Amino acid sequence: MTGQSESAAAASELPVLVVGAGPVGLTAAAELLRANIPVRCVDAAEGPYQHSRSLAAWPRLLEILRGLGVDLRDPALGHPCGGLRYFSANRPVLSLDFRAHTRPMIVGQPAIERALLAALTNRGGSVRWRTRLVGLEQSEHRVRARLSGPDGGTECAEFAYVVGADGAGSTVRKLLGIPFDGVTYPIDFLLADVRLHGENRVLDADKAYYFVSDHGILALIGMPHGRFRVFTSAPPGLGRAEFGADPDGALAVVQRLLDERGPGGLTATEPVWCSAFAVHARHAGRMRAGRVFLAGDAAHVHSPAGGQGLNTGVGDAHNLAWKLAMVWRGGAAPALLDTYEPERRAAVAAVVRDADLQTKAWLLRNRGLRVARDLAARAVSAIRLADIGYLPRLAGLRVRYPTDARPRDARRSPYRPGALAPAWPVLVDGTAVPLREALDPGRFTLLIDRRGRVPGPALRELADRVAAEWSSAVDVRTLYDGELRSGLSEQDDRRGGRLATLVLIRPDHYVLDRVAERHAHVLRKRLETLLYRENGRPVEPGRPVLR
Ligand SMILES: Cc1cc2nc3c(=O)[nH]c(=O)nc-3n(C[C@H](O)[C@H](O)[C@H](O)COP(=O)(O)OP(=O)(O)OC[C@H]3O[C@@H](n4cnc5c(N)ncnc54)[C@H](O)[C@@H]3O)c2cc1C
C-alpha cells in the first residue's frame, strides 16, 4: 500500500458501481474489469434495448472498442460508410467521401451493446437487469447506494465510486441535484427503419443522403441488412404519440414525407421501428460530485446530427475508467480524477456545438441564409475542406485535452501534448500495428523515439527510475527504425545519430508531454506528480496532475 490514509485504503477495497448497461455503462464496466477492478453493473430494464438508435460508429470508437477485444469492422455486424451526400431542393450541394482514417462503420446499437456485454462477461462480469438505483448517499470514502431488485425488494450496498451511465433521464444526476440545462428544439423528429424500393433512382446502401428543402430535413441512411433509416423533421401538428403507436399509419406518414422531401420514386415497406422524438441540447451542470461521476447521455444530450452521442459517451467512459482504476488501486493521486470533468466537458462542448450548428443549418427557413449555406457547402465540397477539419472531428480524432506541456524542442512533431498519439504503423514482432494499438491500454508509456544516438545519462536515469518506481504503471518502449521494442533498446547504436525524443503517453493514448532527450527530468517530474511510487513514497501533494 502506498501513501493513502487507512480509511481511503478500506474504501478502495469496495467495488465500483456502474448504473446503466447501455453502451456507456458497459464500456465503463468492461474497462474497469479489464484493469481487475471489481465492478457491479445494474440496469433497470428487462434486458438490452432492441432498437437501434445509433448507427454511426466512428474510428475513435472502433479503436477504443478494439482495445476491449470488440471488433466492429466485422462484416457480420455492419458495413463501412462510403460518404455523405447533401441535396438542397433536390440539387447536390455537398459530397463528402471518407478516407480510411475517418470512415465510420454503420453498426446498429444493439450489435454494439451485445458485443460489449460479451466483452464484460468474458472477463467474468455481468449485468443485473431489472435492478434500479433509487438512492445515493456519500461520505468522504464511500458511496452507499440503494438498489431496487427484480422482486421489488431494496438492498443497500457500499461502493468506492459510482459511474452514472443511466441515460438522459439519469436518476444518478437527479439524486445528486445536478441541473440538466439546455434547450429542446422547437421541432420533433421522426424515424423509421424500412426497406426502400426505387422506381427511378437507386440509393447506394453504403452512403447517407440528406435532403433539405422548404419542408424540412429528410435523411436516408443505409443500414446493415439492406434497410434504410428514414430520419426527418416532423411536419407541424403531427403528435409524437400518434406516430409511434400505429405502424401502418406511421408508414403512410413516412411515405408521404419521402415523396414530398426525398429524391422521388421511392417506396418504403416493412418498417421495423417507427419513432417520434424531441431533440435536446443539454449538459449536466457537473459531471462529478465527490465519488460519483456522470457519463454519456446522463451528462450530455444533443441532436443526432453527426451521429455522435454514443461515440462521445463511450469517450467519457474510456477517459474515466483508467483514472478510476489507477486511483482505486492506490497507484495514482486521487487528484487524477479531477481531470475527468474538465477534459470531457471541453470535448463534449465541441460535439454539441457542431451538432447544434448542423441541426440549425438543416432547419433554416430564411431564404438568404439558405443560399449562403448552400454556397458554403459547395465550396467545402469543391476543395475538400471537410477532410482537414470536420471529418476528423466527427471521427473523434481531434479531441485535445488541456495541457500546460510546452515542448522545448521547437521542431514540428507528430507527438502533440494533449492530442492523440499517432496511429502510424509500427512493427511489433514483425507485424505492422498502428502505434496506438501497440501500446498497453491500461498503462502509461514512456516512448523513446530513437534517432540512432547512444542513450545519454539523462535518459538512462529516467529509464532506471521508471523501472525502479513505476514499473507496474509505466511501460518503457523504444521506437527505432519503425520497430517498437520493449525497454530502453540500445540495439543499433551508432555514433552521429540525433538525440531521442521522449514521449509520455497516457493509458488512453493521449500525449501527456514530449521532451528532447536532454530534458528527460521534465518527464520524471511529471511522473512524480502523478503516480505513487512503488517504494511507498507519496506524490507531491497539491499539484494539478495531468496539466
Ligand atoms: C434517433 C437517434 C439516432 C442516434 N444516432 C446515433 C449515432 O449514429 N451515433 C451515436 O454515437 N449516437 C447516436 N445516438 C445517440 C445514442 O443512442 C445515445 O447517445 C446512447 O444510447 C447513450 O448511451 P448511454 O449508455 O449513455 O445511455 P442509454 O443508452 O440511454 O442507457 C442508459 C441505461 O441506463 C438504464 N437506467 C436508467 N435509469 C436507471 C436506474 N435508475 N437504475 C439502473 N439503470 C437505469 C436504462 O435502462 C438504460 O439501459 C442516436 C440517438 C437517437 C435517438
The ligand as a MOL file (V3000), in Angstrom:
LIG
                    3D

  0  0  0     0  0            999 V3000
M  V30 BEGIN CTAB
M  V30 COUNTS 53 58 0 0 0
M  V30 BEGIN ATOM
M  V30 1 C -32.5060 8.5960 -33.4400 0
M  V30 2 C -31.1920 8.5360 -32.7680 0
M  V30 3 C -30.0700 8.2950 -33.5300 0
M  V30 4 C -28.8310 8.2560 -32.9340 0
M  V30 5 N -27.7430 8.0180 -33.7120 0
M  V30 6 C -26.5260 7.9900 -33.1520 0
M  V30 7 C -25.3810 7.7030 -33.9390 0
M  V30 8 O -25.4570 7.4590 -35.1450 0
M  V30 9 N -24.1720 7.6880 -33.3190 0
M  V30 10 C -24.0610 7.9290 -31.9820 0
M  V30 11 O -22.9360 7.9360 -31.4800 0
M  V30 12 N -25.1370 8.1590 -31.2060 0
M  V30 13 C -26.3600 8.2020 -31.7500 0
M  V30 14 N -27.4540 8.4120 -30.9650 0
M  V30 15 C -27.2910 8.6240 -29.5060 0
M  V30 16 C -27.1030 7.3080 -28.7320 0
M  V30 17 O -28.1600 6.4280 -28.9760 0
M  V30 18 C -27.0130 7.6340 -27.2400 0
M  V30 19 O -26.0890 8.6860 -27.0730 0
M  V30 20 C -26.5580 6.4170 -26.4290 0
M  V30 21 O -27.5450 5.4340 -26.3690 0
M  V30 22 C -26.2300 6.8440 -24.9850 0
M  V30 23 O -25.7870 5.7310 -24.2820 0
M  V30 24 P -25.8470 5.6870 -22.6780 0
M  V30 25 O -25.2480 4.3800 -22.3060 0
M  V30 26 O -25.2780 6.9430 -22.1450 0
M  V30 27 O -27.3860 5.7500 -22.3200 0
M  V30 28 P -28.5600 4.7310 -22.6700 0
M  V30 29 O -28.2780 4.0020 -23.9340 0
M  V30 30 O -29.8050 5.5310 -22.5960 0
M  V30 31 O -28.5170 3.6650 -21.4910 0
M  V30 32 C -28.8860 4.0230 -20.1760 0
M  V30 33 C -29.2700 2.7600 -19.4230 0
M  V30 34 O -29.4960 3.1140 -18.0540 0
M  V30 35 C -30.5980 2.3690 -17.5700 0
M  V30 36 N -31.1630 3.0950 -16.4150 0
M  V30 37 C -31.8470 4.2560 -16.4130 0
M  V30 38 N -32.1630 4.6130 -15.1520 0
M  V30 39 C -31.6710 3.6610 -14.3370 0
M  V30 40 C -31.6720 3.4620 -12.9220 0
M  V30 41 N -32.2390 4.3370 -12.0770 0
M  V30 42 N -31.0840 2.3590 -12.4140 0
M  V30 43 C -30.4900 1.4570 -13.2370 0
M  V30 44 N -30.4700 1.5970 -14.5890 0
M  V30 45 C -31.0420 2.6880 -15.1290 0
M  V30 46 C -31.5360 2.2700 -18.7570 0
M  V30 47 O -32.4030 1.1530 -18.6290 0
M  V30 48 C -30.5600 2.1230 -19.9230 0
M  V30 49 O -30.3120 0.7710 -20.2400 0
M  V30 50 C -28.7080 8.4670 -31.5390 0
M  V30 51 C -29.8460 8.6930 -30.7570 0
M  V30 52 C -31.0750 8.7310 -31.3640 0
M  V30 53 C -32.2930 8.9620 -30.5220 0
M  V30 END ATOM
M  V30 BEGIN BOND
M  V30 1 1 1 2
M  V30 2 1 2 3
M  V30 3 2 2 52
M  V30 4 2 3 4
M  V30 5 1 4 5
M  V30 6 1 4 50
M  V30 7 2 5 6
M  V30 8 1 6 7
M  V30 9 1 6 13
M  V30 10 2 7 8
M  V30 11 1 7 9
M  V30 12 1 9 10
M  V30 13 2 10 11
M  V30 14 1 10 12
M  V30 15 2 12 13
M  V30 16 1 13 14
M  V30 17 1 14 15
M  V30 18 1 14 50
M  V30 19 1 15 16
M  V30 20 1 16 17
M  V30 21 1 16 18
M  V30 22 1 18 19
M  V30 23 1 18 20
M  V30 24 1 20 21
M  V30 25 1 20 22
M  V30 26 1 22 23
M  V30 27 1 23 24
M  V30 28 2 24 25
M  V30 29 1 24 26
M  V30 30 1 24 27
M  V30 31 1 27 28
M  V30 32 2 28 29
M  V30 33 1 28 30
M  V30 34 1 28 31
M  V30 35 1 31 32
M  V30 36 1 32 33
M  V30 37 1 33 34
M  V30 38 1 33 48
M  V30 39 1 34 35
M  V30 40 1 35 36
M  V30 41 1 35 46
M  V30 42 1 36 37
M  V30 43 1 36 45
M  V30 44 2 37 38
M  V30 45 1 38 39
M  V30 46 1 39 40
M  V30 47 2 39 45
M  V30 48 1 40 41
M  V30 49 2 40 42
M  V30 50 1 42 43
M  V30 51 2 43 44
M  V30 52 1 44 45
M  V30 53 1 46 47
M  V30 54 1 46 48
M  V30 55 1 48 49
M  V30 56 2 50 51
M  V30 57 1 51 52
M  V30 58 1 52 53
M  V30 END BOND
M  V30 END CTAB
M  END
